[in-house]
Amino acid sequence: MHDKIVVALGGNALGKTPQEQINLVKNTAKPIVDLIQHGHQVTLAHGNGPQVGMINLAMDTASKTAASTPEMPFPECGAMSQGYIGYHLQNAIREEMLGRNISKPVATVVTQVIVDKNDEAFVKPTKPIGAFYTEEEAQELITEKGFDMVEDAGRGYRRVVPSPLPIDVAEKEVVKTLVDNDCIVITVGGGGIPVVKDGNKLIGVPAVIDKDFASSKIAEILDADYLIILTAVEKVAINFGTKNEKWLDKLTLEEAQQYIDEGHFAPGSMLPKVKAAMMFASSKKGRKALITSLEKAEEGIEGKTGTLIINE
């Protein structure tokens, strides 16, 4: 069976420097092209947390030291990250496909994702981006730049920005047309450039949309059969890291909600993935969301592994 699939790739899997990213995407391309080779129609989304933070910090630092360098607003940094990540991904996928005698066009669409200007996320920033800092460095950034900083999973302090929910994708007709013509499309990169509507204008706002929620939205728009949300582990677990740890093969929407209510999933890691999977699965009967690792995506579709969230 050939499925229409949206694959959501994490930004942390793409490296912290351009050279590291070029090397990593070569490996990333292989399991993605496996799916394409098996006849599935694949659309790719990706995160950009480390990359957009790096670009923003670099531009900010440059503007402070060189008068000729302008300050770069956050939406523009998001657009830059979409372009440069997409450039590396599309080249790696193209090369991998040609190496297997598969000839399909692959392209990145710089994508704006519409959010509600009254989204409560703008009041309480929660999305970690960019580099890790010591407590002292974080305090300096709070004082000097007015950043919101939080301690992130014991690894240090990071800047947090608002993370509003996606309402719609501005370029959805472009993406649909490309997908309908059997193109491999890289879209809603980093969750998309967050914009609010003002009459006929779309205005960028300083925020990062969670890439899993944006992937769920574009999968819904494309009427995909599967949303595959990639993570570092093969399956979702409850009681993770304890002696009662249990890996989950399949979840109904009701079971997933129960586990969320019981606090089983960490807000910064698995919780948005499970919520995004539920959003997609609940949008129409028969839609399936799979959470698994990149290497296991094909096996997951075959029902051999991963955590499947379904709308029964």
C-alpha positions in Angstrom: 0.0 0.0 0.0 1.3 3.4 -1.0 0.6 6.1 1.6 0.8 9.9 1.6 3.1 10.7 4.5 4.3 13.8 6.2 7.5 13.3 8.1 8.5 15.7 10.9 12.2 15.8 11.5 13.7 17.3 14.7 16.0 20.4 14.5 18.4 18.8 17.0 19.1 16.0 14.4 20.4 18.5 11.9 23.6 19.7 13.7 24.8 23.0 15.1 27.0 24.2 12.2 26.6 24.2 8.4 29.3 21.6 8.0 27.9 19.3 10.7 24.5 19.6 9.1 25.8 18.7 5.6 27.2 15.5 7.1 24.2 14.6 9.1 21.6 15.1 6.4 23.3 12.5 4.2 22.3 9.9 6.8 18.9 11.6 7.3 18.2 11.3 3.6 18.6 7.5 3.5 15.5 6.4 5.5 13.5 9.2 3.9 14.4 7.9 0.4 13.7 4.3 1.6 10.1 5.5 2.1 10.1 7.1 -1.4 11.6 4.0 -3.0 8.8 1.9 -1.5 6.3 4.0 -3.3 5.1 6.3 -0.5 4.5 10.0 -1.3 6.7 11.9 1.2 6.5 15.5 2.4 9.1 16.6 4.9 8.9 19.1 7.7 11.7 19.9 10.2 12.6 21.8 13.3 15.0 24.7 13.6 15.5 25.4 17.3 19.3 25.2 17.4 19.7 26.8 13.9 17.3 29.8 14.3 18.9 30.6 17.7 22.4 30.4 16.2 21.4 32.8 13.3 19.6 35.2 15.6 22.6 35.3 18.0 25.1 35.7 15.2 23.1 38.6 13.6 22.6 40.2 17.0 26.3 40.0 17.9 27.3 41.3 14.4 24.9 44.3 14.7 26.5 45.2 18.1 30.1 45.1 16.7 29.7 46.4 13.2 27.6 49.5 12.6 26.9 48.4 9.0 25.2 45.2 10.1 21.5 45.7 10.8 19.6 44.0 13.6 17.8 41.0 12.1 14.1 40.5 13.3 13.3 37.0 14.5 10.9 36.1 11.7 13.6 36.9 9.2 16.0 34.6 11.1 13.3 31.9 10.8 13.1 32.4 7.1 17.0 32.2 6.8 16.9 28.9 8.8 14.2 27.5 6.4 16.3 28.4 3.4 19.6 27.0 4.6 18.2 23.8 6.2 16.1 23.2 3.1 19.1 23.7 0.8 21.0 21.0 2.6 18.1 18.6 2.9 16.9 18.9 -0.7 20.4 18.3 -2.0 21.0 15.3 0.2 17.6 13.8 -0.7 18.2 14.5 -4.4 21.6 12.9 -4.3 20.3 9.8 -2.5 17.4 9.4 -4.9 19.7 9.8 -8.0 22.0 7.2 -6.5 19.1 4.8 -6.6 17.9 5.8 -10.1 14.9 7.6 -8.7 14.1 10.8 -10.6 11.7 13.1 -8.7 11.8 16.8 -8.2 12.6 18.0 -4.6 12.2 21.6 -3.4 11.9 23.7 -0.3 9.0 26.1 0.0 9.7 29.0 2.4 6.5 28.7 4.4 4.5 31.2 6.4 2.2 29.7 9.1 -0.7 31.8 10.3 -1.2 32.2 14.0 -3.7 34.1 16.2 -2.3 37.4 17.4 -4.3 36.8 20.6 -2.8 33.4 21.3 -2.0 33.2 25.0 1.5 31.9 24.1 2.5 35.5 23.4 2.0 36.2 27.1 4.1 33.3 28.3 7.1 32.3 26.2 7.9 28.6 26.5 9.9 27.5 23.4 13.7 27.0 24.0 15.9 28.1 21.1 19.6 28.5 20.4 22.6 27.8 22.4 23.0 26.6 26.1 24.3 29.2 28.6 25.5 29.1 32.2 23.4 30.8 34.8 25.7 33.8 34.8 25.6 34.2 31.0 21.8 33.8 31.1 21.5 36.5 33.6 23.5 38.8 31.4 21.2 38.2 28.5 18.2 38.9 30.6 19.7 42.2 31.8 21.2 43.3 28.4 18.7 42.1 25.9 15.6 41.5 27.9 15.5 37.8 26.8 13.3 35.3 28.6 15.7 32.5 29.8 14.9 29.1 31.3 16.9 26.1 32.6 16.5 23.4 30.0 16.6 19.7 31.1 19.7 20.1 33.2 21.8 21.1 30.2 22.0 24.8 30.9 20.0 27.9 30.3 18.3 28.8 26.9 16.4 31.6 25.5 12.6 31.0 25.3 10.2 32.6 22.8 6.4 32.4 22.3 5.2 29.2 20.7 1.7 29.9 19.3 -0.5 27.2 17.7 -0.7 27.1 13.9 -4.1 28.0 12.4 -3.3 27.8 8.6 -0.5 27.6 6.1 -0.2 30.6 3.8 1.4 28.7 1.0 -0.8 25.6 1.3 -2.0 25.8 -2.4 1.6 25.8 -3.6 2.5 22.8 -1.4 -0.6 20.9 -2.5 0.1 21.6 -6.2 3.7 20.3 -5.9 2.6 17.2 -3.9 -0.2 16.5 -6.4 2.5 16.5 -9.1 4.7 14.0 -7.3 7.3 16.4 -6.0 9.1 15.9 -2.7 8.4 19.1 -0.7 10.2 20.4 2.3 7.7 22.8 4.0 6.8 24.4 7.3 10.5 24.4 8.2 11.0 25.2 11.9 7.2 25.2 12.3 7.0 27.9 9.6 7.5 31.6 9.8 4.9 32.7 12.3 2.7 35.5 10.8 -0.6 37.2 11.8 -3.1 38.5 9.4 -3.8 42.2 9.1 -6.2 42.8 6.2 -4.3 41.7 3.1 -1.0 41.7 5.0 0.8 38.9 6.7 3.1 40.3 9.5 5.9 38.3 11.0 6.0 37.9 14.8 8.9 36.9 17.0 8.0 33.4 17.9 8.7 29.7 17.0 5.8 27.4 16.2 6.3 23.9 17.4 7.3 21.9 14.3 5.2 18.9 15.4 2.0 21.0 15.5 2.9 22.7 12.2 3.6 19.2 10.7 0.2 18.1 12.0 -1.5 21.1 10.3 0.2 20.5 6.9 -0.6 16.8 7.1 -4.2 17.6 7.7 -4.3 20.1 4.8 -2.7 17.6 2.5 -5.1 14.9 3.6 -2.2 12.6 4.4 -2.6 9.0 5.5 0.2 9.2 8.0 2.0 11.8 10.1 5.3 10.4 11.2 6.9 12.3 14.1 10.5 11.4 14.5 12.3 11.3 17.9 15.4 9.8 19.5 13.6 6.7 20.7 11.8 3.9 18.9 8.5 4.2 20.9 6.7 6.4 23.4 7.0 5.2 27.0 5.0 5.8 30.2 6.9 5.8 33.6 10.0 6.6 31.4 13.3 5.9 33.2 11.7 4.0 36.1 11.4 0.3 36.9 7.8 0.5 35.8 8.7 1.8 32.4 6.4 0.6 29.7 6.8 1.1 25.9 3.6 1.7 24.0 2.7 0.1 20.6 -0.6 1.6 20.0 -2.8 4.4 21.6 -6.4 5.4 21.1 -7.1 9.2 21.5 -8.7 8.5 24.9 -5.7 6.5 26.2 -3.3 9.2 25.0 -5.3 11.9 26.7 -5.4 9.8 29.9 -1.6 9.5 29.9 -1.2 13.3 29.3 -3.6 14.0 32.2 -1.5 11.7 34.4 1.7 13.7 33.5 3.6 10.9 31.7 5.1 13.1 29.0 7.7 15.8 29.4 6.6 19.3 28.2 9.9 20.0 26.4 10.1 16.7 24.6 7.4 14.0 24.2 4.3 16.0 25.2 4.1 18.2 22.1 4.8 15.1 19.9 1.9 13.2 21.5 -0.4 16.2 21.3 0.5 16.9 17.6 -0.1 13.2 16.8 -3.5 13.4 18.5 -4.4 16.6 16.6 -3.8 14.9 13.3 -5.4 11.6 14.2 -8.5 13.3 15.6 -9.0 15.5 12.4 -10.5 12.6 10.4 -11.3 9.0 10.8 -8.7 6.6 9.5 -5.8 9.0 9.9 -2.8 7.6 11.7 0.1 9.3 13.5 3.3 7.4 14.3 6.0 8.4 16.7 9.3 6.6 16.2 13.0 7.1 15.3 14.1 8.0 11.8 15.7 4.6 11.2 12.5 2.8 12.2 10.0 4.8 10.1 9.6 2.2 7.4 9.2 -0.6 9.9 6.7 1.6 11.8 4.5 2.0 8.7 4.6 -1.8 8.3 3.3 -2.1 11.9 6.5 -3.6 13.3 7.5 -0.9 15.7 6.9 2.7 16.9 3.9 4.1 18.8 0.7 4.4 16.6 -1.9 6.9 17.6 -5.2 6.2 16.0 -8.8 7.6 15.7 -11.0 4.5 16.2 
